[in-house]
Amino acid sequence: MSGESSTPSFLPGPPIDRTTCEGWQCWGRTRHDFVPAPALTEEEYARKTPRQRRVHDLHRLATHSSLPLQATPMSEAVAAAVRARVEDGAFSHKAGTRAGVMVNGNGAQGKTETVCAALARFEEEWLALHNQLNPDAMPGTRDLVAPVAYVRCPVKATPISTCQRILDFYGEDYKGMRLEDLVRTVKTSIIEHATKALVIDDITRLKLHREADQDVLDLIREMMSMPVTLILVGVGIPTSGLLREGRRDAKTGNWIFPPLTDRGRSPNAHAASQHERRFELVDLDPFRYDTDKQIAAWTNHLRGLEKNLRLLHDTEGMLTDGDMPEYLFSRTKGVVGVLEKLIQRGCRIAIKDGSERLAKDLFNQFAVTPDDLPDLDAESGEQPEIPAVPKPKKPRKKGRNTVFDDDGPAESSVG
């Protein structure tokens, strides 16, 4: 800040909704714009006025609430798989079905952010190649080009509500439409807006015990016949029932769907190609702590977090020295979302109480709860298992010294 009266640059603007085309593209342009608080020493902090110190504290809180997405070995593998499938489909000159990707993993493991970051980079490159224009624009169609469309299934999802969410992204009017009309309008929107990747997040919110079971499967198959790479993100996909009519290819590990048949209730059952539909199922797993390599990866992740902390004490080694990596793993089970919430809360307490240091005693003062992850639906299995705060160990009682005890007179032996 240049002066006492200047407006703090770290204040957030209007909330960004990535489930609309305008919001998604705004997020893509601004996702790296946040500037973290400067790292100050205790002496530099003490020389500030009370107001300057308070503003700096707020900037630090914003920094810890906006920790950058750190790549992990697991997330890099997922991002590479997503990019490969999307690029294969986008640059293909064939009219056939695009193979899809299913990203599976438990809650708070960074599936959504990993997928969104990978697709935002793809979108930037794709638009740059086409001078920010729709290369397939036809007279009478909209000028809006949306290489990536991102939607989330509603908590009580159905095929109809899922189609409506997709049309909400494009700003389409769907009032009074039946399912077959909705599916047809979705396909038209994807083509007219030159969409190359369609992400459906929280896909396992589609409940297959409802009457619309077959409609769900047909909806997924129908989307696969569209000229777009379908990316489904969810918790527990292999056991959700979405793959119940598919099979895993023993050689490739991909899930294969058979072609649609007349028995399906899809509104356009014969539009699909005669080739089998394929999904690559990739898992985004948490960190492990069993081998030297796994421990080193976890410690390296913590070291990256240390560089983004803005506490007045030197943060180098604050999360990685001694048995702190093992302690933090026991508190999070290697789930990056839980770790982020633990660090965020810990930094707030460290700033408030003036300790300016993260330590086990500080972390033991609180627990991460499901309330800290409000966007995850518990009924859909999205809430991760969060370890409890470790109970303090009771000190062992010292045994009494019995060296000088008098045992009384010895028993006399009777002859």
SVG drawing of the C-alpha trace seen along z (x, -y; Angstrom):
<svg xmlns="http://www.w3.org/2000/svg" viewBox="-44 -9 61 89">
<polyline fill="none" stroke="black" stroke-width="0.4" points="0.0,0.0 1.3,-3.5 -0.3,-5.3 -2.7,-5.3 -5.7,-6.1 -5.2,-3.8 -7.7,-1.0 -6.2,2.4 -5.5,4.4 -6.3,7.7 -10.0,7.0 -12.1,9.6 -14.3,8.5 -17.7,9.9 -17.9,13.7 -17.1,15.6 -19.4,18.3 -17.6,20.8 -20.8,22.5 -21.6,19.7 -19.7,18.9 -18.9,15.4 -17.9,16.5 -15.7,19.3 -13.8,17.1 -13.5,14.3 -12.0,16.9 -9.6,18.1 -8.3,14.5 -7.9,13.6 -7.0,16.8 -3.3,15.7 -4.0,12.1 -4.0,12.2 -0.8,10.8 0.1,12.3 1.1,10.2 4.8,9.3 7.0,11.3 8.0,9.1 10.3,9.6 9.2,8.7 11.3,5.5 9.7,4.4 6.2,5.2 6.9,3.2 7.9,0.1 4.4,-0.1 1.6,-2.2 -1.2,-0.4 -3.5,-0.8 -0.8,0.4 -0.2,3.5 -4.0,4.2 -4.2,3.9 -1.1,6.1 -2.7,8.7 -5.8,8.7 -3.6,9.1 -2.0,12.1 -5.3,13.7 -6.3,13.2 -3.1,14.8 -3.6,17.9 -7.2,18.1 -6.0,18.1 -3.1,20.5 -2.2,21.3 -2.9,24.8 0.2,26.9 0.8,29.7 1.3,33.1 2.5,36.3 -1.1,37.5 -2.6,34.3 0.0,34.0 -1.0,37.5 -4.7,36.6 -4.0,33.2 -1.9,35.0 -4.7,37.5 -7.3,34.8 -5.2,32.7 -4.4,35.6 -8.0,36.7 -9.2,33.1 -6.4,32.3 -6.9,35.7 -10.5,34.8 -10.1,31.1 -7.4,31.6 -9.0,34.6 -10.4,34.2 -12.6,37.2 -16.3,37.0 -16.4,40.0 -17.2,40.0 -14.6,38.4 -13.3,40.6 -14.1,39.3 -12.4,39.1 -13.8,39.9 -11.8,38.4 -12.5,40.3 -11.4,39.6 -12.7,38.9 -13.7,35.4 -11.3,32.5 -8.5,34.0 -8.4,31.3 -10.2,33.0 -12.2,30.0 -9.3,27.5 -6.9,29.9 -9.3,30.4 -10.2,26.7 -6.6,25.6 -5.7,28.1 -8.7,27.0 -8.0,23.3 -4.5,23.8 -6.0,25.7 -8.5,22.9 -5.9,20.2 -3.8,22.1 -6.9,23.0 -8.1,19.4 -4.6,18.1 -4.4,20.5 -7.7,19.1 -7.1,15.4 -9.8,15.6 -12.5,16.4 -14.7,19.4 -13.1,21.0 -16.3,22.8 -18.7,19.8 -21.6,19.9 -23.8,17.0 -26.6,16.5 -24.9,18.1 -23.7,16.4 -20.3,14.9 -19.7,16.4 -17.0,19.0 -16.6,21.3 -13.9,23.9 -14.6,25.3 -18.0,25.6 -18.1,26.4 -21.2,27.4 -22.0,29.0 -24.8,31.5 -27.4,30.3 -27.5,32.2 -30.8,33.9 -29.8,34.4 -31.8,35.9 -31.1,36.1 -33.4,33.1 -31.8,30.9 -28.3,31.9 -29.3,30.7 -30.7,27.5 -27.4,26.8 -25.5,27.2 -27.9,24.8 -27.5,22.3 -23.8,22.2 -24.6,20.9 -27.5,18.7 -30.0,20.7 -33.8,20.5 -35.2,24.0 -38.6,23.2 -41.2,25.8 -38.7,28.2 -39.0,32.0 -35.9,34.2 -35.5,34.9 -35.8,31.2 -33.2,30.4 -30.7,33.0 -31.1,31.6 -30.6,28.0 -27.5,29.0 -26.0,30.6 -26.8,27.5 -25.3,25.2 -22.1,27.2 -21.7,27.0 -22.6,23.3 -20.3,22.2 -17.4,24.4 -17.1,26.2 -14.3,28.9 -14.5,30.0 -17.6,30.4 -17.0,30.9 -19.8,32.3 -18.6,32.1 -20.2,34.0 -21.5,36.6 -22.2,39.1 -25.0,36.9 -27.0,38.6 -28.9,41.2 -29.4,44.5 -32.0,45.9 -34.6,43.5 -37.1,44.3 -34.9,42.4 -32.0,45.0 -32.0,45.8 -32.4,42.1 -29.2,41.4 -27.2,44.0 -28.7,42.9 -28.0,39.3 -24.3,40.0 -24.2,42.1 -26.0,39.4 -23.5,36.8 -20.7,39.0 -22.1,38.9 -21.7,35.1 -18.6,33.5 -17.1,32.8 -14.8,34.5 -16.8,35.4 -15.1,35.1 -17.0,36.5 -15.8,35.7 -17.1,37.5 -16.6,39.4 -16.7,43.2 -17.5,43.5 -16.7,47.2 -19.2,48.1 -21.8,45.4 -23.7,47.5 -22.8,45.1 -20.6,47.9 -23.0,50.7 -23.5,51.5 -19.9,50.9 -16.8,53.1 -13.1,52.5 -10.7,53.3 -8.1,55.6 -5.3,54.2 -5.9,50.4 -7.8,50.2 -10.4,48.0 -14.2,48.4 -16.1,49.4 -19.8,48.7 -21.7,50.8 -23.5,48.9 -27.1,47.8 -29.8,50.2 -33.5,49.7 -34.5,50.6 -32.9,47.4 -35.1,44.4 -32.6,42.0 -34.4,39.4 -31.9,40.0 -30.9,43.7 -29.6,44.2 -27.5,41.1 -24.6,42.6 -21.8,44.3 -21.4,48.0 -18.2,47.9 -18.0,48.6 -17.8,45.6 -14.7,45.4 -13.9,43.6 -10.5,43.5 -11.0,43.7 -8.2,41.9 -8.0,41.6 -6.8,38.6 -5.5,40.3 -4.4,38.6 -0.7,38.6 0.6,41.8 3.2,42.1 4.5,45.7 7.6,45.5 10.6,43.2 9.4,41.9 5.9,41.2 7.2,39.4 9.6,37.3 6.7,36.3 4.6,35.3 7.4,33.3 8.1,31.6 4.4,30.5 4.7,29.1 7.8,27.3 5.9,25.6 3.2,24.5 5.9,23.0 7.0,20.6 3.4,19.2 3.0,18.6 3.2,15.0 4.1,15.3 6.6,13.0 9.0,15.9 11.0,17.6 8.7,20.2 11.4,22.4 11.2,25.8 8.0,24.8 6.1,27.7 8.9,30.0 11.4,30.2 11.4,33.0 8.2,35.1 5.9,32.3 5.4,34.0 4.2,37.2 2.0,35.2 0.4,33.3 -0.2,36.5 -1.9,38.0 -4.2,34.9 -5.2,35.0 -4.6,38.6 -2.8,36.9 -5.9,35.1 -4.8,31.7 -8.1,30.0 -8.1,30.9 -4.4,29.9 -5.2,26.5 -8.0,25.8 -5.7,26.9 -2.9,24.5 -5.4,21.7 -6.9,22.0 -3.6,22.4 -2.2,19.2 -5.2,17.2 -4.6,18.4 -0.9,17.8 -1.5,14.2 -4.2,13.5 -2.2,14.8 1.0,13.3 3.0,16.5 3.5,16.2 4.5,19.8 2.8,23.1 3.4,25.9 1.7,29.1 0.5,27.4 -1.3,24.8 -2.8,27.3 -4.1,29.4 -6.3,26.5 -8.9,27.1 -10.2,29.6 -11.2,29.3 -14.9,30.1 -17.3,30.7 -18.5,27.1 -15.1,26.0 -15.9,27.8 -19.5,26.5 -19.5,27.1 -19.2,30.9 -22.4,32.9 -22.3,35.4 -25.1,37.5 -23.2,38.1 -20.1,39.2 -18.1,36.1 -17.1,35.3 -13.7,36.8 -12.9,38.6 -11.3,36.0 -9.1,37.4 -9.9,36.2 -7.5,34.0 -5.1,36.3 -5.7,36.7 -2.9,35.5 -0.8,38.3 -1.2,38.8 2.1,38.6 3.3,41.9 3.2,42.3 6.6,42.8 6.9,46.0 7.5,45.5 11.0,46.3 10.8,49.3 14.5,49.7 14.1,48.6 10.7,50.2 10.6,52.3 9.1,55.7 8.8,56.6 10.3,59.5 11.1,62.6 9.0,65.6 10.5,68.1 10.8,71.7 9.3,74.5 11.6,77.5"/>
</svg>
